[in-house]
Amino acid sequence: MDSAGCRERLGTMLVETCAALEELAVTLEREHQLLASNEVAALQGAMRERQRTIARVVRLDEGRERLCRQLGYPANSQGLQRLFAWCDPQGTLAGKWGQCASIAKKCRALNDRNATLVSARLRHVQARLGALVKRRRESVTYGPRGGYPTLASGEVVALKA
């Protein structure tokens, strides 16, 4: 493959990667709205969409790494920089790569925000469950037969629907 063909192929991959990352950012925003409004059924669909989009980003990344290796460059950031220098000395691809990195950073922040919300909800549910299940506080002493009593892990104190 010559440098012009490489530049075109890599440019297409970067455009597709940026588009997939933008789609992921939109999906993560939607997921946050659904989390905040407790729309569990719709949230499952958004989570499936997120996984499909992440899989697309991973496939594109693997394709970029494969291109690096095919052309004799390491499949890491240094190899990519060397590939850019070879096939795109004008630096047009480096700008697109920077745009992809910027969108990926935004996606990371959105995903972290969603994880924080999920974690807070989980702690809230665990606290409510703790209020429903009363731990038995029996003293550990010898029983009538000389052994230790068997302690139950918990006792349900409220179960009305």
C-alpha positions as CSV (number, residue, x, y, z in Angstrom):
1,M,0.0,0.0,0.0
2,D,1.3,3.4,-0.9
3,S,1.2,6.4,1.4
4,A,-1.8,8.0,-0.4
5,G,-3.8,4.8,0.0
6,C,-2.9,4.5,3.6
7,R,-3.8,8.2,4.2
8,E,-7.2,7.6,2.6
9,R,-7.9,4.4,4.5
10,L,-6.7,5.8,7.8
11,G,-8.7,9.0,7.3
12,T,-11.9,6.9,6.7
13,M,-11.3,4.9,9.8
14,L,-10.8,8.1,11.9
15,V,-14.0,9.7,10.5
16,E,-15.9,6.5,11.4
17,T,-14.3,6.4,14.8
18,C,-15.2,10.0,15.6
19,A,-18.8,9.3,14.4
20,A,-19.1,6.2,16.6
21,L,-17.7,8.1,19.6
22,E,-20.2,11.0,19.0
23,E,-22.9,8.4,18.9
24,L,-21.6,6.9,22.1
25,A,-21.7,10.3,23.8
26,V,-25.3,10.8,22.8
27,T,-26.2,7.3,24.1
28,L,-24.4,8.0,27.4
29,E,-26.3,11.3,27.8
30,R,-29.6,9.5,27.1
31,E,-28.6,6.7,29.5
32,H,-28.0,9.4,32.2
33,Q,-31.5,10.9,31.6
34,L,-33.1,7.4,31.9
35,L,-31.1,6.7,35.1
36,A,-32.2,10.0,36.6
37,S,-35.8,9.4,35.8
38,N,-35.8,5.7,36.8
39,E,-37.0,4.5,33.4
40,V,-35.8,0.9,33.8
41,A,-37.3,-0.6,30.6
42,A,-36.0,2.1,28.3
43,L,-32.6,2.0,30.2
44,Q,-32.1,-1.6,29.1
45,G,-32.4,-0.6,25.5
46,A,-30.0,2.3,25.9
47,M,-27.5,-0.1,27.6
48,R,-27.7,-2.5,24.6
49,E,-27.2,0.4,22.2
50,R,-24.2,1.5,24.3
51,Q,-22.7,-1.9,24.0
52,R,-23.2,-2.1,20.2
53,T,-21.6,1.3,19.8
54,I,-18.6,0.4,22.0
55,A,-18.2,-2.8,20.0
56,R,-18.1,-0.6,16.8
57,V,-15.4,1.6,18.3
58,V,-13.4,-1.4,19.3
59,R,-13.6,-2.9,15.8
60,L,-12.4,0.4,14.3
61,D,-9.6,0.5,16.8
62,E,-8.6,-3.1,15.9
63,G,-8.7,-2.2,12.2
64,R,-6.3,0.8,12.8
65,E,-4.0,-1.4,14.8
66,R,-4.1,-4.0,12.1
67,L,-3.2,-1.4,9.5
68,C,-0.2,-0.3,11.6
69,R,1.1,-3.9,11.8
70,Q,0.5,-4.5,8.1
71,L,2.7,-1.6,7.2
72,G,5.4,-2.5,9.7
73,Y,4.6,-0.1,12.5
74,P,3.9,-1.1,16.1
75,A,0.2,-1.1,17.1
76,N,0.7,1.6,19.8
77,S,0.7,5.4,19.9
78,Q,4.3,5.7,18.8
79,G,3.6,3.4,15.8
80,L,0.6,5.5,14.9
81,Q,2.5,8.7,15.1
82,R,5.2,7.2,12.8
83,L,2.5,6.0,10.4
84,F,1.0,9.5,10.4
85,A,4.4,11.0,9.6
86,W,4.8,8.6,6.7
87,C,1.4,8.7,5.1
88,D,0.3,12.2,6.0
89,P,3.3,14.6,6.3
90,Q,0.8,17.6,6.0
91,G,-0.7,16.5,9.4
92,T,-4.3,16.4,8.4
93,L,-4.9,13.0,10.1
94,A,-3.3,14.1,13.4
95,G,-6.1,16.7,13.8
96,K,-8.8,14.1,13.2
97,W,-7.0,11.8,15.7
98,G,-7.0,14.6,18.3
99,Q,-10.7,15.1,17.7
100,C,-11.3,11.4,18.3
101,A,-9.3,11.6,21.5
102,S,-11.2,14.6,22.7
103,I,-14.6,12.9,22.1
104,A,-13.3,9.7,23.8
105,K,-12.4,11.8,26.9
106,K,-15.9,13.3,26.9
107,C,-17.3,9.7,26.7
108,R,-15.2,8.7,29.7
109,A,-16.5,11.6,31.8
110,L,-20.1,10.8,30.8
111,N,-19.6,7.1,31.6
112,D,-18.0,8.0,35.0
113,R,-21.0,10.3,35.7
114,N,-23.4,7.4,35.0
115,A,-21.4,5.0,37.1
116,T,-21.5,7.5,40.0
117,L,-25.3,7.7,39.8
118,V,-25.7,3.9,39.6
119,S,-23.4,3.5,42.6
120,A,-25.4,6.0,44.6
121,R,-28.6,4.3,43.7
122,L,-27.2,0.9,44.7
123,R,-26.1,2.3,48.1
124,H,-29.6,3.7,48.6
125,V,-31.2,0.3,47.8
126,Q,-28.7,-1.5,50.1
127,A,-29.7,0.9,52.9
128,R,-33.4,0.2,52.4
129,L,-32.8,-3.5,52.4
130,G,-30.8,-3.1,55.6
131,A,-33.9,-1.5,57.2
132,L,-36.1,-4.4,56.1
133,V,-33.8,-7.1,57.4
134,K,-33.1,-7.0,61.1
135,R,-30.0,-8.7,62.1
136,R,-30.5,-11.0,65.1
137,R,-28.3,-10.1,68.0
138,E,-28.1,-13.2,70.0
139,S,-25.3,-13.6,72.4
140,V,-22.9,-16.4,71.6
141,T,-23.0,-18.5,74.7
142,Y,-23.3,-22.2,75.4
143,G,-26.7,-23.6,74.8
144,P,-28.5,-26.3,76.8
145,R,-26.6,-29.1,75.1
146,G,-23.2,-27.4,75.7
147,G,-22.7,-26.1,72.1
148,Y,-23.0,-22.7,70.5
149,P,-26.4,-21.7,69.2
150,T,-27.0,-21.4,65.4
151,L,-27.3,-17.8,64.4
152,A,-29.6,-16.8,61.6
153,S,-28.2,-14.4,59.1
154,G,-31.2,-12.1,59.3
155,E,-34.9,-12.0,59.9
156,V,-37.4,-10.3,57.7
157,V,-39.3,-7.7,59.7
158,A,-41.5,-6.1,56.9
159,L,-42.9,-7.7,53.8
160,K,-46.1,-5.9,52.9
161,A,-46.8,-5.1,49.3
